[in-house]
Amino acid sequence: RREDIHALISLTSGPVAGRVRALRRLLKTLAADVYIQTSDSEIHGCVAILYRRSLRNGGLTATIDTLVSTQTGRPGEETRQDLLDLALHRARKRGCVAIDCATDDPALTDAIAATGFQPGGAQWVTSLRKDEIK
């Protein structure tokens, strides 16, 4: 929801000035789903799923762009797993033929491996932000 945008700023990267604008654009598009897990008006987790057509996979493909649990220990593991399960459910419901997720988070790596994800090819990334280009 739009009222969640300010609560999500800390979960977003990039220049602070552009984060609100980027979140507004992301939440307006039909090519993305963003889900927030809350309890007592407190955010416990967030998952953002992007959708695109893929020639390589032969159909609609989902990417878990962000999956964050703000809790630690067992509650954090449950939140992470719930959000991962939600992402898989939404991708299936949209008719996706594949879903991918790139992460450096060891806890998320364990969760996605347990869900059936397999390591893929190397993902190469570069920033296109003017202040980060060398």
C-alpha positions in Angstrom: 0.0 0.0 0.0 1.1 3.6 -0.6 1.1 4.2 3.1 3.8 1.6 3.5 6.3 3.4 1.3 8.0 5.4 4.1 8.4 2.2 6.2 10.1 0.5 3.2 12.8 3.2 2.6 15.3 1.4 4.9 14.8 -1.8 2.9 15.7 -0.1 -0.4 19.1 0.8 -1.7 20.3 3.8 -3.7 20.4 7.5 -3.0 17.9 8.4 -0.2 16.4 11.2 -2.3 15.4 8.8 -5.0 14.1 6.0 -2.9 10.5 7.3 -2.4 10.2 7.9 -6.1 11.5 4.5 -7.0 9.1 2.8 -4.5 6.2 4.7 -5.9 7.0 3.6 -9.5 7.5 0.0 -8.4 4.2 -0.1 -6.6 2.3 1.4 -9.6 3.5 -1.2 -12.1 1.7 -4.4 -13.0 5.1 -6.1 -13.6 5.8 -6.3 -9.9 4.2 -7.5 -6.6 5.4 -6.2 -3.3 4.2 -7.8 -0.1 4.8 -6.7 3.5 4.4 -8.9 6.5 3.3 -6.9 9.5 2.1 -7.5 13.1 0.8 -4.7 15.3 1.7 -2.2 12.6 5.3 -3.3 12.7 7.0 -4.6 9.5 8.6 -8.0 9.9 9.4 -8.8 6.3 9.1 -7.8 2.7 9.2 -9.6 -0.6 9.3 -8.0 -4.1 8.6 -10.2 -7.1 9.3 -8.9 -10.7 7.8 -10.5 -13.8 9.2 -10.6 -17.3 9.0 -12.6 -20.5 12.0 -14.8 -21.0 13.2 -16.2 -24.3 15.6 -18.5 -22.5 12.9 -20.0 -20.2 10.2 -20.0 -22.9 7.6 -18.0 -21.0 6.8 -15.7 -18.2 9.6 -15.7 -15.5 9.6 -14.3 -12.0 12.5 -12.8 -10.1 12.6 -12.5 -6.3 14.1 -9.0 -6.3 14.1 -8.5 -2.5 13.3 -10.9 0.3 14.0 -9.4 3.8 13.1 -10.6 7.2 13.7 -8.0 10.0 13.4 -10.6 12.7 16.2 -12.8 13.9 16.3 -16.4 15.1 13.4 -18.8 14.6 10.7 -16.0 14.0 13.0 -14.6 11.2 13.3 -18.1 9.6 9.5 -18.5 9.7 9.0 -15.0 8.2 11.6 -15.7 5.5 10.0 -19.1 4.6 6.5 -17.6 4.6 7.6 -14.8 2.2 9.5 -17.3 0.0 6.4 -19.6 -0.1 4.2 -16.5 -1.0 6.6 -15.6 -3.9 6.4 -19.1 -5.3 2.6 -19.2 -5.0 2.2 -15.8 -6.7 4.6 -16.8 -9.5 2.7 -20.0 -10.1 -0.6 -18.2 -10.0 0.7 -15.7 -12.6 1.6 -18.6 -14.9 5.4 -18.3 -14.6 7.5 -21.1 -16.0 10.5 -20.3 -13.8 11.5 -18.2 -10.8 15.0 -17.0 -9.8 16.6 -15.3 -6.9 20.1 -13.9 -6.4 21.3 -13.4 -2.9 24.3 -13.1 -0.7 22.3 -13.8 2.5 23.3 -17.3 3.8 20.0 -17.8 5.6 18.1 -17.0 2.4 20.4 -19.3 0.4 19.6 -22.2 2.7 15.9 -21.5 2.4 15.8 -21.3 -1.4 17.9 -24.4 -1.7 15.5 -26.3 0.6 12.6 -25.1 -1.6 14.1 -26.7 -4.8 16.1 -23.9 -6.3 19.3 -24.9 -8.1 22.4 -22.8 -8.7 22.3 -21.0 -12.0 24.9 -19.2 -14.1 26.9 -16.2 -12.8 24.9 -13.0 -12.6 26.8 -9.9 -13.6 25.6 -6.6 -12.3 26.8 -3.0 -12.8 25.3 0.2 -11.4 23.9 2.8 -13.8 23.6 5.5 -11.2 25.7 8.5 -12.2 27.4 8.8 -8.8 28.5 5.2 -8.8 29.9 4.9 -12.4 33.7 4.8 -12.6 
